[in-house]
Amino acid sequence: MPCNLSITKTNNSSLSKIDFNNIMFGQYFSDHMFIVDYIDGEWVSPRVTPVEPMSIHPGNMTFHYGQAIFEGMKATKDKDGHPMLFRPEMHAKRINSSASRLCMPELPEELFLQAVRTLVDIDSDWIPPIKGSALYLRPFMIAMDNHVGVRASNTYRFIIVTLPVGPYYPKPVSLLAEETYIRAAMGGVGEAKAAGNYAAALYPTRLANQKGYDQVLWLDAKEFKYIQEVGTMNIFFVIDGKVITPSTEGTILKGITRDSFLQVLASRGIEVEQRAITIDEIIDALKAGKLEECFGAGTAAVVAKVNRIGYQGTDYMVPSHYTIANMLKETIDGLRYGTIEDEWSWTEKVAATQSVNA
């Protein structure tokens, strides 16, 4: 049964301050957030409140031992102005998978979905009306015990904030194959959407930026041979008309956009391989003129076209046809904006909330 959410709406909306034509990704927060606490073995006091700072003790275990996980989702509006969600149940499942790996309690999927729907409905005016823009949702969970000593926390807080955003990668990106630092190793937390994974990526990404690249192309931790993913997305290659993407085997995030691409490609009769793929195979395909496209897949970017790969001191230019990349982006965007038929039942119109103000 649905949980009883209390809702307290803001008396001082910031919406009028937003220029939807000029939105920096991740900078502006909408009016409301969702909070629920895990205390004595159960989730209690689910509530929607105005966005405001939280008071947290300096001994909070998240600061010291890193129990923090998150998701990234988007809400859009269809051609009739109805708020739309894209595969929200998959995000509910994935955050629970991340929670299990980091010894955190799972959140009931029904509560997750109700929270997302309620928040999107309340702040639906924050959904940008411009194609390519969206309301970005950031569900996350942190430890809440105040304790110094290595153990799992006993209390937790789950929060959702939302942000109007423009395109994440408006232009094609360049990648540097990383041969010194690693993102994840077998047995680690690479498959989880853990905050620490991104912290560990900051320094090698900065080094790549200093060399003129936008992102890191991660290789495996043992041989620096097999391609894993990019800093902010899964990766796809098109070689001789065949789409190839690294298989997820514990070190690669199981991207929801990635999964969506695989199903769209299968429905279009396009051959796909999920397998181990080496950086040498990609460079050889580039040299032979067989690599036709390279692109990333992620919630923030949807599709990020790759135009250059750096490896061992040499730049390799990627062809700019992007035929399959464009088809995938147009399909996902069409579903999000309700302009094409949803043959997979991935989208959901958000109904008006039935909850009342606290």
C-alpha positions, -999 to 999 in steps of 0.1 A, spaced: 0 0 0 12 36 -6 30 52 23 16 82 41 38 111 30 36 144 47 40 174 24 51 209 34 53 232 4 75 263 2 61 298 6 90 313 -13 95 296 -47 128 302 -66 113 293 -99 111 329 -112 149 332 -109 155 304 -135 163 311 -171 154 278 -188 174 289 -219 206 291 -199 209 263 -173 242 251 -161 240 214 -153 238 207 -116 238 243 -104 201 252 -96 179 232 -72 141 232 -74 118 241 -44 113 207 -27 131 176 -16 120 142 -2 134 128 30 129 95 49 149 81 78 160 46 87 158 42 125 156 10 146 154 -12 115 126 6 96 120 35 73 101 63 92 87 97 86 86 100 48 81 137 39 84 163 13 98 196 25 112 228 11 149 224 1 170 236 30 204 228 46 207 198 69 224 198 103 249 170 105 273 161 133 310 162 124 311 125 136 287 115 109 300 82 95 295 92 59 323 117 63 347 91 77 338 58 60 320 67 28 287 49 30 270 70 3 252 59 -28 231 77 -54 210 75 -86 204 98 -115 170 101 -132 152 125 -154 116 139 -157 104 155 -189 70 166 -203 52 150 -232 37 170 -260 6 176 -240 25 190 -210 22 159 -187 52 151 -165 69 119 -177 93 94 -160 116 69 -178 120 34 -163 118 46 -127 114 11 -114 149 2 -127 164 30 -107 146 17 -76 162 -17 -82 196 -4 -89 199 18 -58 190 -12 -37 217 -32 -54 242 -4 -45 228 -3 -10 234 -41 -5 270 -38 -17 277 -10 8 260 -27 37 231 -2 37 194 -10 41 173 -14 10 145 11 4 110 -4 -4 106 1 -41 70 13 -37 83 41 -14 110 50 -38 85 53 -67 59 71 -46 85 96 -35 97 102 -71 62 106 -84 51 130 -56 82 152 -60 79 154 -98 43 163 -95 48 191 -69 77 206 -88 65 199 -123 67 236 -132 105 232 -129 106 208 -158 122 228 -186 100 232 -217 131 230 -240 140 199 -259 172 184 -246 166 198 -211 149 180 -182 143 179 -145 172 158 -131 164 138 -100 192 128 -76 181 101 -51 208 93 -26 214 76 7 239 84 35 249 70 68 236 90 98 253 75 129 277 98 147 306 74 154 343 70 148 351 34 143 349 12 112 315 -4 111 283 0 92 260 27 104 227 17 121 208 47 109 205 62 74 188 90 55 174 87 20 169 120 1 158 131 -33 166 165 -47 157 178 -82 174 202 -106 164 217 -139 192 209 -164 203 215 -199 222 191 -221 252 174 -203 274 171 -234 262 195 -260 293 187 -282 312 156 -291 337 146 -264 373 134 -264 386 104 -243 420 95 -229 426 58 -223 440 57 -188 470 35 -182 480 44 -147 449 48 -125 420 25 -123 383 29 -117 374 -5 -104 387 -40 -99 369 -74 -97 355 -78 -62 353 -40 -56 324 -16 -58 326 -7 -95 292 -21 -102 276 0 -74 267 37 -79 288 46 -49 299 82 -43 335 71 -37 339 57 -72 335 93 -85 358 108 -59 385 83 -70 380 94 -106 385 131 -100 423 132 -101 429 111 -133 401 131 -149 418 163 -140 450 150 -156 431 141 -187 416 176 -188 450 191 -185 461 171 -216 431 184 -235 406 156 -231 371 157 -218 369 124 -200 388 92 -191 383 60 -209 389 34 -182 408 2 -188 408 -29 -166 428 -29 -133 449 -59 -141 464 -56 -176 452 -21 -186 440 -38 -218 402 -42 -216 379 -13 -220 355 -8 -191 335 25 -193 339 63 -193 339 85 -163 302 94 -166 288 68 -189 289 33 -205 306 31 -239 296 17 -273 315 11 -305 302 4 -340 326 -18 -361 316 -30 -396 279 -23 -388 280 -43 -355 275 -26 -321 299 -37 -294 299 -28 -258 318 -42 -228 299 -68 -208 291 -59 -172 308 -84 -149 312 -67 -116 334 -37 -125 311 -18 -149 279 1 -139 248 -16 -152 235 15 -169 198 19 -175 204 39 -206 228 12 -217 201 -15 -212 176 6 -231 200 10 -260 205 -28 -261 168 -34 -263 162 -7 -289 190 -20 -311 176 -56 -309 142 -43 -319 157 -26 -349 175 -58 -360 210 -43 -354 236 -69 -343 250 -63 -308 278 -80 -289 283 -77 -252 318 -89 -246 354 -81 -235 369 -56 -259 405 -44 -259 418 -10 -265 441 -25 -292 411 -39 -310 396 -4 -311 428 13 -323 433 -14 -350 397 -8 -362 403 29 -363 435 24 -383 418 0 -407 388 24 -412 364 -2 -397 354 18 -366 323 37 -377 310 52 -345 319 56 -308 294 70 -283 286 69 -246 253 61 -229 241 76 -196 211 93 -180 227 127 -179 239 127 -215 216 101 -230 241 99 -259 275 114 -259 293 113 -292 330 106 -291 352 123 -317 387 115 -304 405 88 -284 440 93 -270 461 63 -264 499 60 -256 506 95 -268 487 93 -301 453 109 -310 429 88 -331 400 107 -347 367 89 -347 344 92 -377 315 116 -373 287 97 -390 268 89 -357 240 71 -376 233 47 -348 240 72 -321 215 96 -335 189 69 -339 193 59 -303 191 95 -290 161 103 -311 143 71 -299 150 78 -262 141 115 -265 110 106 -284 99 83 -256 107 109 -230 87 136 -248 59 113 -259 64 119 -296 68 82 -305 50 51 -295 64 34 -264 66 -2 -275 85 -12 -244 62 4 -218 92 23 -203 75 57 -198 51 67 -171 29 98 -169 30 113 -134 -5 117 -119 -14 145 -95 -5 136 -59 -33 127 -35 -13 136 -4 -22 168 16 0 194 32 12 187 66 
